[in-house]
Amino acid sequence: MSAGLRLLRDADVRAPVQEFPGHLLHVYGEQSLLVRRKHLATGPGPRHRLVGIPQAGMRPHADQPTLTRDVVARFLGAEES
């Protein structure tokens, strides 16, 4: 795993992400030790969203499944839960 992660150390996809014209949702666990808010990029406007899931690590869908599902559903416009 460390060898694979080392390959990603210098990867920088901020520009393509910021320029992405469509809707984009980043969901991350606020307690994750691998991916934090500072590691995520968004473009301008409301089409790009960042949502931190409280009390979740690097797998927010496993740590907080209901909250994560609701966040994704709202983003997709399916607010029926």
N, CA, C and O atoms as a CHARMM CRD file, in Angstrom:
* protein
*
  324
    1    1 MET  N      0.82400  -1.18300   0.00000 PROA 1      0.00000
    2    1 MET  CA     0.00000   0.00000   0.00000 PROA 1      0.00000
    3    1 MET  C      0.87200   1.25200   0.00000 PROA 1      0.00000
    4    1 MET  O      0.59600   2.20000  -0.73500 PROA 1      0.00000
    5    2 SER  N      1.90800   1.26000   0.80900 PROA 2      0.00000
    6    2 SER  CA     2.74400   2.46600   0.86800 PROA 2      0.00000
    7    2 SER  C      3.41200   2.73100  -0.47400 PROA 2      0.00000
    8    2 SER  O      3.58800   3.88900  -0.85600 PROA 2      0.00000
    9    3 ALA  N      3.78900   1.67700  -1.19800 PROA 3      0.00000
   10    3 ALA  CA     4.39500   1.87300  -2.51500 PROA 3      0.00000
   11    3 ALA  C      3.38900   2.50200  -3.47800 PROA 3      0.00000
   12    3 ALA  O      3.74300   3.39500  -4.24700 PROA 3      0.00000
   13    4 GLY  N      2.14200   2.04200  -3.43900 PROA 4      0.00000
   14    4 GLY  CA     1.11100   2.60500  -4.30600 PROA 4      0.00000
   15    4 GLY  C      0.79200   4.04300  -3.96900 PROA 4      0.00000
   16    4 GLY  O      0.64200   4.87400  -4.86500 PROA 4      0.00000
   17    5 LEU  N      0.68600   4.34400  -2.68700 PROA 5      0.00000
   18    5 LEU  CA     0.39200   5.71200  -2.27500 PROA 5      0.00000
   19    5 LEU  C      1.54300   6.65100  -2.62200 PROA 5      0.00000
   20    5 LEU  O      1.31900   7.82000  -2.93900 PROA 5      0.00000
   21    6 ARG  N      2.75700   6.15000  -2.56500 PROA 6      0.00000
   22    6 ARG  CA     3.91200   6.96900  -2.92000 PROA 6      0.00000
   23    6 ARG  C      3.81400   7.44900  -4.36900 PROA 6      0.00000
   24    6 ARG  O      4.26300   8.55100  -4.68500 PROA 6      0.00000
   25    7 LEU  N      3.23900   6.64300  -5.24200 PROA 7      0.00000
   26    7 LEU  CA     3.07400   7.03500  -6.64100 PROA 7      0.00000
   27    7 LEU  C      2.11700   8.21400  -6.79800 PROA 7      0.00000
   28    7 LEU  O      2.21300   8.97200  -7.76400 PROA 7      0.00000
   29    8 LEU  N      1.21100   8.36600  -5.86400 PROA 8      0.00000
   30    8 LEU  CA     0.21600   9.44200  -5.93700 PROA 8      0.00000
   31    8 LEU  C      0.67500  10.73200  -5.25600 PROA 8      0.00000
   32    8 LEU  O      0.01100  11.76300  -5.36500 PROA 8      0.00000
   33    9 ARG  N      1.79200  10.67600  -4.56600 PROA 9      0.00000
   34    9 ARG  CA     2.23100  11.81400  -3.75900 PROA 9      0.00000
   35    9 ARG  C      2.31400  13.11300  -4.54700 PROA 9      0.00000
   36    9 ARG  O      1.92600  14.16600  -4.04000 PROA 9      0.00000
   37   10 ASP  N      2.80500  13.05700  -5.75900 PROA 10     0.00000
   38   10 ASP  CA     2.96600  14.27600  -6.55400 PROA 10     0.00000
   39   10 ASP  C      1.83900  14.50100  -7.55400 PROA 10     0.00000
   40   10 ASP  O      1.91700  15.41000  -8.38100 PROA 10     0.00000
   41   11 ALA  N      0.80500  13.69100  -7.48800 PROA 11     0.00000
   42   11 ALA  CA    -0.33000  13.87100  -8.40000 PROA 11     0.00000
   43   11 ALA  C     -1.06400  15.16200  -8.04000 PROA 11     0.00000
   44   11 ALA  O     -1.33600  15.42900  -6.87000 PROA 11     0.00000
   45   12 ASP  N     -1.37500  15.94300  -9.04500 PROA 12     0.00000
   46   12 ASP  CA    -2.09200  17.19900  -8.82800 PROA 12     0.00000
   47   12 ASP  C     -3.17900  17.32400  -9.89500 PROA 12     0.00000
   48   12 ASP  O     -2.88400  17.60600 -11.05600 PROA 12     0.00000
   49   13 VAL  N     -4.40000  17.11800  -9.51100 PROA 13     0.00000
   50   13 VAL  CA    -5.51500  17.18300 -10.45900 PROA 13     0.00000
   51   13 VAL  C     -6.42300  18.38600 -10.17500 PROA 13     0.00000
   52   13 VAL  O     -7.57000  18.42900 -10.62100 PROA 13     0.00000
   53   14 ARG  N     -5.89800  19.35500  -9.43200 PROA 14     0.00000
   54   14 ARG  CA    -6.71900  20.52200  -9.08700 PROA 14     0.00000
   55   14 ARG  C     -7.27100  21.23600 -10.30800 PROA 14     0.00000
   56   14 ARG  O     -8.46500  21.53600 -10.35500 PROA 14     0.00000
   57   15 ALA  N     -6.44100  21.51300 -11.28800 PROA 15     0.00000
   58   15 ALA  CA    -6.90700  22.27000 -12.45600 PROA 15     0.00000
   59   15 ALA  C     -8.01700  21.53100 -13.19800 PROA 15     0.00000
   60   15 ALA  O     -9.05300  22.14100 -13.46700 PROA 15     0.00000
   61   16 PRO  N     -7.86100  20.25200 -13.54500 PROA 16     0.00000
   62   16 PRO  CA    -8.96200  19.56500 -14.23900 PROA 16     0.00000
   63   16 PRO  C    -10.24100  19.49600 -13.39700 PROA 16     0.00000
   64   16 PRO  O    -11.34500  19.60500 -13.93100 PROA 16     0.00000
   65   17 VAL  N    -10.09000  19.31700 -12.08700 PROA 17     0.00000
   66   17 VAL  CA   -11.27400  19.26000 -11.23000 PROA 17     0.00000
   67   17 VAL  C    -11.95300  20.62600 -11.19700 PROA 17     0.00000
   68   17 VAL  O    -13.17200  20.71800 -11.34500 PROA 17     0.00000
   69   18 GLN  N    -11.18000  21.67300 -11.00800 PROA 18     0.00000
   70   18 GLN  CA   -11.75100  23.01700 -10.93900 PROA 18     0.00000
   71   18 GLN  C    -12.40700  23.42100 -12.25300 PROA 18     0.00000
   72   18 GLN  O    -13.36400  24.19500 -12.25000 PROA 18     0.00000
   73   19 GLU  N    -11.91300  22.91700 -13.36000 PROA 19     0.00000
   74   19 GLU  CA   -12.45200  23.26400 -14.67500 PROA 19     0.00000
   75   19 GLU  C    -13.59400  22.34500 -15.11200 PROA 19     0.00000
   76   19 GLU  O    -14.22200  22.58900 -16.14200 PROA 19     0.00000
   77   20 PHE  N    -13.86600  21.30300 -14.34800 PROA 20     0.00000
   78   20 PHE  CA   -14.92900  20.37600 -14.72200 PROA 20     0.00000
   79   20 PHE  C    -16.26000  21.11800 -14.76500 PROA 20     0.00000
   80   20 PHE  O    -16.65800  21.70200 -13.75700 PROA 20     0.00000
   81   21 PRO  N    -16.96200  21.11500 -15.89700 PROA 21     0.00000
   82   21 PRO  CA   -18.15900  21.93400 -16.04800 PROA 21     0.00000
   83   21 PRO  C    -19.43000  21.34000 -15.44000 PROA 21     0.00000
   84   21 PRO  O    -20.43100  22.04300 -15.30000 PROA 21     0.00000
   85   22 GLY  N    -19.40500  20.08600 -15.08800 PROA 22     0.00000
   86   22 GLY  CA   -20.61500  19.44200 -14.57600 PROA 22     0.00000
   87   22 GLY  C    -20.74000  19.53300 -13.06900 PROA 22     0.00000
   88   22 GLY  O    -19.96900  20.21700 -12.39700 PROA 22     0.00000
   89   23 HSD  N    -21.72300  18.83200 -12.56400 PROA 23     0.00000
   90   23 HSD  CA   -21.94100  18.75400 -11.12300 PROA 23     0.00000
   91   23 HSD  C    -20.91700  17.80700 -10.51700 PROA 23     0.00000
   92   23 HSD  O    -20.58100  16.78400 -11.11400 PROA 23     0.00000
   93   24 LEU  N    -20.42300  18.14600  -9.33100 PROA 24     0.00000
   94   24 LEU  CA   -19.39200  17.34800  -8.68700 PROA 24     0.00000
   95   24 LEU  C    -19.62600  17.36100  -7.18500 PROA 24     0.00000
   96   24 LEU  O    -19.84200  18.41600  -6.58800 PROA 24     0.00000
   97   25 LEU  N    -19.58200  16.19600  -6.58700 PROA 25     0.00000
   98   25 LEU  CA   -19.75900  16.07000  -5.14000 PROA 25     0.00000
   99   25 LEU  C    -18.56500  15.33400  -4.55900 PROA 25     0.00000
  100   25 LEU  O    -18.22900  14.23400  -4.99600 PROA 25     0.00000
  101   26 HSD  N    -17.92700  15.94800  -3.57300 PROA 26     0.00000
  102   26 HSD  CA   -16.87500  15.29500  -2.79700 PROA 26     0.00000
  103   26 HSD  C    -17.47100  15.00200  -1.42200 PROA 26     0.00000
  104   26 HSD  O    -17.90200  15.91700  -0.72100 PROA 26     0.00000
  105   27 VAL  N    -17.49400  13.74800  -1.04500 PROA 27     0.00000
  106   27 VAL  CA   -17.93300  13.34800   0.29600 PROA 27     0.00000
  107   27 VAL  C    -16.71300  12.76900   0.99600 PROA 27     0.00000
  108   27 VAL  O    -16.07400  11.84900   0.48400 PROA 27     0.00000
  109   28 TYR  N    -16.39000  13.30500   2.16400 PROA 28     0.00000
  110   28 TYR  CA   -15.22100  12.82000   2.88600 PROA 28     0.00000
  111   28 TYR  C    -15.55500  12.71300   4.36800 PROA 28     0.00000
  112   28 TYR  O    -16.41300  13.43300   4.87900 PROA 28     0.00000
  113   29 GLY  N    -14.87400  11.81500   5.04100 PROA 29     0.00000
  114   29 GLY  CA   -15.04200  11.67800   6.48400 PROA 29     0.00000
  115   29 GLY  C    -14.20100  12.71100   7.20000 PROA 29     0.00000
  116   29 GLY  O    -13.01100  12.85200   6.91800 PROA 29     0.00000
  117   30 GLU  N    -14.80300  13.42500   8.11200 PROA 30     0.00000
  118   30 GLU  CA   -14.07900  14.48500   8.82400 PROA 30     0.00000
  119   30 GLU  C    -12.94600  13.94400   9.69600 PROA 30     0.00000
  120   30 GLU  O    -12.02600  14.69100  10.03000 PROA 30     0.00000
  121   31 GLN  N    -12.99000  12.67400  10.06800 PROA 31     0.00000
  122   31 GLN  CA   -11.93700  12.08000  10.87600 PROA 31     0.00000
  123   31 GLN  C    -10.95600  11.26200  10.03200 PROA 31     0.00000
  124   31 GLN  O    -10.09500  10.57900  10.58700 PROA 31     0.00000
  125   32 SER  N    -11.06800  11.31700   8.73600 PROA 32     0.00000
  126   32 SER  CA   -10.16300  10.56500   7.87600 PROA 32     0.00000
  127   32 SER  C     -8.73600  11.05200   8.07100 PROA 32     0.00000
  128   32 SER  O     -8.48300  12.25300   8.16100 PROA 32     0.00000
  129   33 LEU  N     -7.81700  10.11500   8.13600 PROA 33     0.00000
  130   33 LEU  CA    -6.40200  10.46200   8.23800 PROA 33     0.00000
  131   33 LEU  C     -5.74000  10.50300   6.86300 PROA 33     0.00000
  132   33 LEU  O     -4.57900  10.89200   6.74100 PROA 33     0.00000
  133   34 LEU  N     -6.47600  10.10300   5.83600 PROA 34     0.00000
  134   34 LEU  CA    -5.92900  10.04000   4.48500 PROA 34     0.00000
  135   34 LEU  C     -6.40000  11.19600   3.61300 PROA 34     0.00000
  136   34 LEU  O     -5.58900  11.82500   2.93200 PROA 34     0.00000
  137   35 VAL  N     -7.68700  11.48200   3.62400 PROA 35     0.00000
  138   35 VAL  CA    -8.25200  12.55400   2.79700 PROA 35     0.00000
  139   35 VAL  C     -8.95900  13.54500   3.70700 PROA 35     0.00000
  140   35 VAL  O     -9.87700  13.18900   4.44700 PROA 35     0.00000
  141   36 ARG  N     -8.52500  14.77100   3.64000 PROA 36     0.00000
  142   36 ARG  CA    -9.11900  15.84700   4.43900 PROA 36     0.00000
  143   36 ARG  C     -9.62800  16.93800   3.50500 PROA 36     0.00000
  144   36 ARG  O     -9.36700  16.91300   2.30200 PROA 36     0.00000
  145   37 ARG  N    -10.33600  17.86800   4.05700 PROA 37     0.00000
  146   37 ARG  CA   -10.90000  18.98300   3.28000 PROA 37     0.00000
  147   37 ARG  C     -9.82400  19.67600   2.45200 PROA 37     0.00000
  148   37 ARG  O    -10.05800  20.04100   1.30000 PROA 37     0.00000
  149   38 LYS  N     -8.65200  19.85500   3.04100 PROA 38     0.00000
  150   38 LYS  CA    -7.57900  20.57800   2.35300 PROA 38     0.00000
  151   38 LYS  C     -7.06800  19.83600   1.11300 PROA 38     0.00000
  152   38 LYS  O     -6.39900  20.43600   0.27100 PROA 38     0.00000
  153   39 HSD  N     -7.36900  18.56600   0.99200 PROA 39     0.00000
  154   39 HSD  CA    -6.91200  17.77800  -0.15700 PROA 39     0.00000
  155   39 HSD  C     -7.87900  17.83400  -1.33900 PROA 39     0.00000
  156   39 HSD  O     -7.57000  17.31200  -2.41000 PROA 39     0.00000
  157   40 LEU  N     -9.02200  18.44500  -1.16300 PROA 40     0.00000
  158   40 LEU  CA   -10.06700  18.42300  -2.18400 PROA 40     0.00000
  159   40 LEU  C    -10.16800  19.76800  -2.88600 PROA 40     0.00000
  160   40 LEU  O    -10.00000  20.82100  -2.27100 PROA 40     0.00000
  161   41 ALA  N    -10.44200  19.71600  -4.17500 PROA 41     0.00000
  162   41 ALA  CA   -10.57200  20.93600  -4.97900 PROA 41     0.00000
  163   41 ALA  C    -11.97900  21.00100  -5.54600 PROA 41     0.00000
  164   41 ALA  O    -12.59500  19.97300  -5.82900 PROA 41     0.00000
  165   42 THR  N    -12.47800  22.20300  -5.70700 PROA 42     0.00000
  166   42 THR  CA   -13.76200  22.40100  -6.36500 PROA 42     0.00000
  167   42 THR  C    -13.64600  23.58200  -7.30700 PROA 42     0.00000
  168   42 THR  O    -12.73600  24.40500  -7.20600 PROA 42     0.00000
  169   43 GLY  N    -14.58800  23.63900  -8.21900 PROA 43     0.00000
  170   43 GLY  CA   -14.65800  24.75800  -9.13100 PROA 43     0.00000
  171   43 GLY  C    -15.57700  25.82700  -8.57400 PROA 43     0.00000
  172   43 GLY  O    -16.10500  25.68600  -7.47100 PROA 43     0.00000
  173   44 PRO  N    -15.76700  26.88100  -9.32200 PROA 44     0.00000
  174   44 PRO  CA   -16.62400  27.97900  -8.85900 PROA 44     0.00000
  175   44 PRO  C    -18.10300  27.61000  -8.93400 PROA 44     0.00000
  176   44 PRO  O    -18.50900  26.75300  -9.71900 PROA 44     0.00000
  177   45 GLY  N    -18.87000  28.25400  -8.12500 PROA 45     0.00000
  178   45 GLY  CA   -20.33000  28.11300  -8.19900 PROA 45     0.00000
  179   45 GLY  C    -20.87900  26.92400  -7.43900 PROA 45     0.00000
  180   45 GLY  O    -20.13900  26.13400  -6.85400 PROA 45     0.00000
  181   46 PRO  N    -22.18900  26.82000  -7.46200 PROA 46     0.00000
  182   46 PRO  CA   -22.87700  25.81100  -6.66400 PROA 46     0.00000
  183   46 PRO  C    -22.85800  24.40500  -7.26700 PROA 46     0.00000
  184   46 PRO  O    -23.36000  23.46700  -6.64700 PROA 46     0.00000
  185   47 ARG  N    -22.29500  24.24500  -8.45000 PROA 47     0.00000
  186   47 ARG  CA   -22.29300  22.92500  -9.08800 PROA 47     0.00000
  187   47 ARG  C    -21.29200  21.96700  -8.45600 PROA 47     0.00000
  188   47 ARG  O    -21.40200  20.75200  -8.61700 PROA 47     0.00000
  189   48 HSD  N    -20.32200  22.51200  -7.74200 PROA 48     0.00000
  190   48 HSD  CA   -19.32500  21.69200  -7.05800 PROA 48     0.00000
  191   48 HSD  C    -19.55000  21.81900  -5.55200 PROA 48     0.00000
  192   48 HSD  O    -19.63900  22.92300  -5.01400 PROA 48     0.00000
  193   49 ARG  N    -19.64000  20.67800  -4.88900 PROA 49     0.00000
  194   49 ARG  CA   -19.90400  20.69600  -3.44000 PROA 49     0.00000
  195   49 ARG  C    -18.94300  19.78300  -2.69900 PROA 49     0.00000
  196   49 ARG  O    -18.55000  18.72600  -3.19500 PROA 49     0.00000
  197   50 LEU  N    -18.57600  20.21300  -1.50500 PROA 50     0.00000
  198   50 LEU  CA   -17.78100  19.42700  -0.56900 PROA 50     0.00000
  199   50 LEU  C    -18.63100  19.19000   0.66400 PROA 50     0.00000
  200   50 LEU  O    -19.21200  20.12800   1.21000 PROA 50     0.00000
  201   51 VAL  N    -18.70700  17.95100   1.10500 PROA 51     0.00000
  202   51 VAL  CA   -19.48800  17.64900   2.30200 PROA 51     0.00000
  203   51 VAL  C    -18.65200  16.74700   3.20600 PROA 51     0.00000
  204   51 VAL  O    -18.29800  15.62800   2.83300 PROA 51     0.00000
  205   52 GLY  N    -18.34500  17.24900   4.39100 PROA 52     0.00000
  206   52 GLY  CA   -17.65900  16.45300   5.39600 PROA 52     0.00000
  207   52 GLY  C    -18.68300  15.70600   6.24000 PROA 52     0.00000
  208   52 GLY  O    -19.65100  16.29200   6.72500 PROA 52     0.00000
  209   53 ILE  N    -18.46200  14.42200   6.40700 PROA 53     0.00000
  210   53 ILE  CA   -19.35700  13.60200   7.21200 PROA 53     0.00000
  211   53 ILE  C    -18.76200  13.50000   8.61800 PROA 53     0.00000
  212   53 ILE  O    -17.67900  12.94000   8.78800 PROA 53     0.00000
  213   54 PRO  N    -19.45600  14.03500   9.62600 PROA 54     0.00000
  214   54 PRO  CA   -18.93000  13.99100  10.99100 PROA 54     0.00000
  215   54 PRO  C    -18.88300  12.55300  11.51300 PROA 54     0.00000
  216   54 PRO  O    -19.68200  11.70200  11.12300 PROA 54     0.00000
  217   55 GLN  N    -17.93400  12.31500  12.39500 PROA 55     0.00000
  218   55 GLN  CA   -17.75900  11.00900  13.03500 PROA 55     0.00000
  219   55 GLN  C    -17.56800   9.89900  12.00100 PROA 55     0.00000
  220   55 GLN  O    -18.04700   8.77900  12.17900 PROA 55     0.00000
  221   56 ALA  N    -16.86200  10.23000  10.92000 PROA 56     0.00000
  222   56 ALA  CA   -16.56600   9.25200   9.87500 PROA 56     0.00000
  223   56 ALA  C    -15.10400   9.38300   9.48200 PROA 56     0.00000
  224   56 ALA  O    -14.53800  10.47600   9.48900 PROA 56     0.00000
  225   57 GLY  N    -14.50500   8.25200   9.14200 PROA 57     0.00000
  226   57 GLY  CA   -13.12600   8.22700   8.68400 PROA 57     0.00000
  227   57 GLY  C    -13.06800   8.17100   7.17300 PROA 57     0.00000
  228   57 GLY  O    -13.83200   8.85200   6.48800 PROA 57     0.00000
  229   58 MET  N    -12.14600   7.34500   6.64500 PROA 58     0.00000
  230   58 MET  CA   -11.95300   7.31500   5.19900 PROA 58     0.00000
  231   58 MET  C    -13.04800   6.56400   4.45500 PROA 58     0.00000
  232   58 MET  O    -13.04500   6.53200   3.22500 PROA 58     0.00000
  233   59 ARG  N    -13.97500   5.96600   5.17400 PROA 59     0.00000
  234   59 ARG  CA   -15.11600   5.28500   4.55400 PROA 59     0.00000
  235   59 ARG  C    -16.42300   5.81500   5.15200 PROA 59     0.00000
  236   59 ARG  O    -17.07900   5.11200   5.92100 PROA 59     0.00000
  237   60 PRO  N    -16.80200   7.03800   4.80900 PROA 60     0.00000
  238   60 PRO  CA   -18.00000   7.61100   5.41700 PROA 60     0.00000
  239   60 PRO  C    -19.25700   6.79800   5.14000 PROA 60     0.00000
  240   60 PRO  O    -20.18400   6.79000   5.95000 PROA 60     0.00000
  241   61 HSD  N    -19.29300   6.11700   4.00600 PROA 61     0.00000
  242   61 HSD  CA   -20.46600   5.29400   3.68300 PROA 61     0.00000
  243   61 HSD  C    -20.59900   4.11600   4.64800 PROA 61     0.00000
  244   61 HSD  O    -21.70700   3.62100   4.85400 PROA 61     0.00000
  245   62 ALA  N    -19.50500   3.66000   5.23900 PROA 62     0.00000
  246   62 ALA  CA   -19.55800   2.56900   6.22100 PROA 62     0.00000
  247   62 ALA  C    -19.74800   3.11200   7.63300 PROA 62     0.00000
  248   62 ALA  O    -20.44900   2.50600   8.44300 PROA 62     0.00000
  249   63 ASP  N    -19.12500   4.25300   7.93000 PROA 63     0.00000
  250   63 ASP  CA   -19.19300   4.81500   9.28100 PROA 63     0.00000
  251   63 ASP  C    -20.51000   5.52900   9.56100 PROA 63     0.00000
  252   63 ASP  O    -21.03600   5.45400  10.67100 PROA 63     0.00000
  253   64 GLN  N    -21.03500   6.21200   8.56900 PROA 64     0.00000
  254   64 GLN  CA   -22.28100   6.97600   8.71300 PROA 64     0.00000
  255   64 GLN  C    -23.14500   6.74400   7.46900 PROA 64     0.00000
  256   64 GLN  O    -23.34600   7.66600   6.67800 PROA 64     0.00000
  257   65 PRO  N    -23.65700   5.52300   7.28900 PROA 65     0.00000
  258   65 PRO  CA   -24.35100   5.20800   6.03900 PROA 65     0.00000
  259   65 PRO  C    -25.59200   6.04600   5.77100 PROA 65     0.00000
  260   65 PRO  O    -25.82000   6.45900   4.63400 PROA 65     0.00000
  261   66 THR  N    -26.38700   6.30000   6.78100 PROA 66     0.00000
  262   66 THR  CA   -27.61800   7.06300   6.56200 PROA 66     0.00000
  263   66 THR  C    -27.30700   8.50100   6.17200 PROA 66     0.00000
  264   66 THR  O    -27.88700   9.02900   5.22300 PROA 66     0.00000
  265   67 LEU  N    -26.40300   9.12800   6.89200 PROA 67     0.00000
  266   67 LEU  CA   -26.04000  10.51500   6.58300 PROA 67     0.00000
  267   67 LEU  C    -25.39600  10.61500   5.19900 PROA 67     0.00000
  268   67 LEU  O    -25.70700  11.52600   4.43200 PROA 67     0.00000
  269   68 THR  N    -24.50900   9.68600   4.88600 PROA 68     0.00000
  270   68 THR  CA   -23.86300   9.70400   3.57000 PROA 68     0.00000
  271   68 THR  C    -24.88600   9.50700   2.46400 PROA 68     0.00000
  272   68 THR  O    -24.85000  10.21000   1.45400 PROA 68     0.00000
  273   69 ARG  N    -25.79100   8.56500   2.64400 PROA 69     0.00000
  274   69 ARG  CA   -26.84200   8.32500   1.64600 PROA 69     0.00000
  275   69 ARG  C    -27.68900   9.57800   1.45000 PROA 69     0.00000
  276   69 ARG  O    -28.01000   9.93800   0.31700 PROA 69     0.00000
  277   70 ASP  N    -28.04900  10.24000   2.53800 PROA 70     0.00000
  278   70 ASP  CA   -28.87700  11.44400   2.43700 PROA 70     0.00000
  279   70 ASP  C    -28.15800  12.57100   1.70200 PROA 70     0.00000
  280   70 ASP  O    -28.77200  13.30000   0.92300 PROA 70     0.00000
  281   71 VAL  N    -26.86000  12.71300   1.95300 PROA 71     0.00000
  282   71 VAL  CA   -26.06700  13.74000   1.26900 PROA 71     0.00000
  283   71 VAL  C    -26.05000  13.47800  -0.23100 PROA 71     0.00000
  284   71 VAL  O    -26.24800  14.39500  -1.02800 PROA 71     0.00000
  285   72 VAL  N    -25.81400  12.23500  -0.61200 PROA 72     0.00000
  286   72 VAL  CA   -25.77700  11.88200  -2.03700 PROA 72     0.00000
  287   72 VAL  C    -27.16000  12.05500  -2.66600 PROA 72     0.00000
  288   72 VAL  O    -27.28100  12.56200  -3.78200 PROA 72     0.00000
  289   73 ALA  N    -28.19500  11.63500  -1.95100 PROA 73     0.00000
  290   73 ALA  CA   -29.56100  11.76800  -2.47800 PROA 73     0.00000
  291   73 ALA  C    -29.92700  13.23500  -2.70300 PROA 73     0.00000
  292   73 ALA  O    -30.51400  13.57300  -3.73100 PROA 73     0.00000
  293   74 ARG  N    -29.58700  14.11100  -1.75400 PROA 74     0.00000
  294   74 ARG  CA   -29.86500  15.54400  -1.92900 PROA 74     0.00000
  295   74 ARG  C    -29.11300  16.09800  -3.13300 PROA 74     0.00000
  296   74 ARG  O    -29.66100  16.87700  -3.91300 PROA 74     0.00000
  297   75 PHE  N    -27.87000  15.69400  -3.27900 PROA 75     0.00000
  298   75 PHE  CA   -27.07400  16.16400  -4.41500 PROA 75     0.00000
  299   75 PHE  C    -27.69300  15.72900  -5.73500 PROA 75     0.00000
  300   75 PHE  O    -27.68400  16.48100  -6.70900 PROA 75     0.00000
  301   76 LEU  N    -28.22000  14.53600  -5.76400 PROA 76     0.00000
  302   76 LEU  CA   -28.84700  14.00700  -6.98800 PROA 76     0.00000
  303   76 LEU  C    -30.26100  14.51500  -7.18600 PROA 76     0.00000
  304   76 LEU  O    -30.88100  14.24900  -8.21600 PROA 76     0.00000
  305   77 GLY  N    -30.77700  15.25200  -6.20000 PROA 77     0.00000
  306   77 GLY  CA   -32.12400  15.79900  -6.33000 PROA 77     0.00000
  307   77 GLY  C    -33.21600  14.84500  -5.92300 PROA 77     0.00000
  308   77 GLY  O    -34.38600  15.06200  -6.23800 PROA 77     0.00000
  309   78 ALA  N    -32.85000  13.79500  -5.22800 PROA 78     0.00000
  310   78 ALA  CA   -33.82800  12.79700  -4.77200 PROA 78     0.00000
  311   78 ALA  C    -33.94800  12.89200  -3.26400 PROA 78     0.00000
  312   78 ALA  O    -33.50000  11.99800  -2.54600 PROA 78     0.00000
  313   79 GLU  N    -34.54200  13.95400  -2.78600 PROA 79     0.00000
  314   79 GLU  CA   -34.57800  14.20500  -1.35700 PROA 79     0.00000
  315   79 GLU  C    -35.52400  13.29200  -0.59600 PROA 79     0.00000
  316   79 GLU  O    -35.63700  13.41900   0.62300 PROA 79     0.00000
  317   80 GLU  N    -36.19000  12.39700  -1.25700 PROA 80     0.00000
  318   80 GLU  CA   -37.07300  11.46200  -0.56700 PROA 80     0.00000
  319   80 GLU  C    -36.21600  10.42200   0.13700 PROA 80     0.00000
  320   80 GLU  O    -35.42100   9.73500  -0.50500 PROA 80     0.00000
  321   81 SER  N    -36.36600  10.30300   1.42800 PROA 81     0.00000
  322   81 SER  CA   -35.57300   9.33100   2.18700 PROA 81     0.00000
  323   81 SER  C    -36.47900   8.36800   2.90300 PROA 81     0.00000
  324   81 SER  O    -36.00200   7.47100   3.59800 PROA 81     0.00000
